[in-house]
């Protein structure tokens, strides 16, 4: 998994006190059985806003197509609680797994990622991110819930922060700028640091090799603080 994917989805999950969702684009190699996640596509819509969701998803599908990528998974946040799959998350993951398997002749995996940016169970500043899939219920009990299973994922450090990722970050800043559930980044997250310090510390864990990224992110952080006082 690209470190830029983790950086963008972690940034998205930190912005709001409400849950967010996004999709993952990449490639599945049927010969090596290797799933590569190359891009994150944040949904700039509210989970409860069913009217705008189809347009947002259509835009993401077009983005995937233009980049020659396949839909390989999704991500979702639990802002202040541990990133353990809820019953709703298990249902959603099963739906995605079935849809992706139905779109090709062979097996097509679907990766779910849960991010808990402000969970008190986090060790240090970095968000806990849980990759998982769901084992379907037995055929004789189809109405049972599937069983979530954590999967192993390795991260590859990108050379630099791409313009695509920076563009997505700025669109997210604009989308949440005046939202009532925007995190107040100047306020304390705990007794020692602010929410902004928490965000910076977490994103540093997904840093690209090129050190110039820190100056770029400082610009993004300044935009986040605009109007927050």
SVG drawing of the C-alpha trace seen along z (x, -y; Angstrom):
<svg xmlns="http://www.w3.org/2000/svg" viewBox="-31 -34 45 60">
<polyline fill="none" stroke="black" stroke-width="0.4" points="0.0,0.0 1.3,-3.4 2.2,-5.7 0.3,-8.5 -2.9,-6.5 -2.5,-6.2 -1.6,-9.9 -4.6,-11.1 -7.2,-8.8 -5.6,-9.6 -5.9,-13.4 -9.5,-13.0 -10.4,-11.0 -8.9,-13.7 -10.9,-16.6 -14.3,-16.0 -16.0,-14.6 -18.4,-12.7 -17.6,-9.4 -16.2,-9.6 -15.9,-7.2 -13.8,-6.9 -12.7,-4.3 -9.4,-2.7 -8.1,-2.3 -5.4,0.2 -4.7,3.4 -5.1,7.1 -2.6,9.5 -4.2,12.8 -0.9,14.5 0.9,13.4 -2.3,13.0 -1.0,9.5 -3.3,6.6 -1.7,3.2 -3.5,0.1 -2.3,-3.0 -4.9,-5.8 -7.4,-6.9 -10.6,-8.7 -12.3,-10.5 -16.0,-11.0 -16.8,-14.6 -20.3,-14.0 -22.1,-13.3 -22.9,-9.7 -26.6,-10.7 -26.8,-12.7 -28.2,-10.1 -29.0,-12.6 -25.4,-13.7 -23.8,-10.2 -24.5,-8.9 -22.8,-11.9 -19.8,-11.6 -19.5,-7.9 -19.8,-8.4 -17.0,-11.0 -14.8,-8.5 -15.6,-5.8 -14.5,-8.1 -11.3,-9.0 -10.5,-5.3 -11.2,-4.7 -9.0,-7.6 -6.1,-6.3 -6.5,-2.7 -7.2,-1.6 -9.8,0.8 -11.9,0.4 -10.1,2.6 -11.6,1.4 -12.9,-1.3 -12.1,-3.1 -14.2,-4.5 -13.5,-6.3 -14.4,-5.8 -13.3,-9.3 -13.2,-8.8 -13.5,-5.1 -11.2,-2.1 -11.2,-1.0 -13.0,2.3 -15.6,3.4 -19.1,2.7 -22.1,4.8 -22.8,2.1 -19.1,2.2 -19.3,6.0 -22.5,5.6 -20.9,3.0 -17.7,5.0 -19.8,8.1 -21.7,6.0 -18.5,4.7 -16.9,8.1 -20.0,9.5 -20.1,6.6 -16.5,6.9 -16.7,10.7 -19.7,10.2 -17.8,7.8 -15.2,10.2 -14.8,13.9 -12.4,14.8 -11.7,14.0 -11.4,10.2 -10.5,9.2 -11.9,6.2 -9.9,4.5 -11.7,2.6 -9.7,0.1 -11.0,-1.4 -9.2,-4.5 -9.6,-5.7 -7.8,-9.1 -8.7,-10.3 -9.2,-6.9 -7.8,-7.0 -6.4,-3.5 -3.9,-4.9 -0.3,-4.4 1.3,-7.8 0.1,-10.3 -0.3,-7.9 -3.8,-6.8 -4.6,-3.1 -5.7,-1.8 -7.2,1.7 -7.2,3.5 -9.9,6.3 -12.0,8.5 -15.1,10.6 -15.5,14.4 -19.0,15.1 -21.4,17.0 -21.9,20.7 -24.3,21.6 -26.8,23.2 -27.0,20.0 -27.0,17.2 -28.6,14.7 -25.8,14.7 -23.2,12.0 -19.9,12.7 -16.7,12.8 -14.3,9.9 -10.6,10.9 -7.7,8.6 -5.4,8.9 -1.7,8.2 -0.8,5.1 2.6,3.7 3.3,0.0 5.6,-1.3 7.1,-4.8 6.4,-7.0 9.2,-9.2 7.2,-12.4 3.8,-13.9 2.0,-13.9 0.0,-16.9 -3.1,-14.6 -2.9,-14.0 -2.3,-17.7 -5.3,-18.7 -7.5,-16.2 -6.3,-17.5 -7.2,-21.1 -10.7,-20.0 -11.3,-18.4 -10.2,-21.5 -12.7,-23.5 -15.5,-21.0 -15.3,-20.9 -14.2,-24.5 -17.5,-25.8 -18.9,-22.5 -20.3,-22.5 -18.5,-19.2 -15.1,-20.4 -12.5,-19.5 -11.3,-22.7 -7.6,-22.2 -6.4,-24.9 -8.2,-23.2 -6.4,-20.6 -6.6,-17.0 -5.2,-16.0 -3.4,-17.7 -0.2,-18.2 -1.0,-18.8 -3.6,-20.3 -5.7,-18.5 -3.4,-20.0 -0.3,-18.5 -2.1,-15.2 -2.8,-15.5 0.8,-16.5 2.2,-13.6 0.0,-11.0 0.7,-12.2 4.5,-12.2 4.2,-8.4 3.2,-8.3 5.8,-10.8 7.3,-10.4 11.1,-10.3 11.3,-13.9 11.6,-16.2 10.0,-19.1 6.7,-17.6 6.8,-19.2 6.7,-22.8 3.7,-21.7 1.8,-20.3 2.4,-23.5 0.5,-25.4 -2.4,-22.9 -2.3,-23.2 -2.5,-27.0 -5.5,-26.7 -7.1,-24.5 -6.7,-27.1 -8.1,-29.9 -11.1,-31.2 -10.6,-29.0 -8.9,-31.7"/>
</svg>
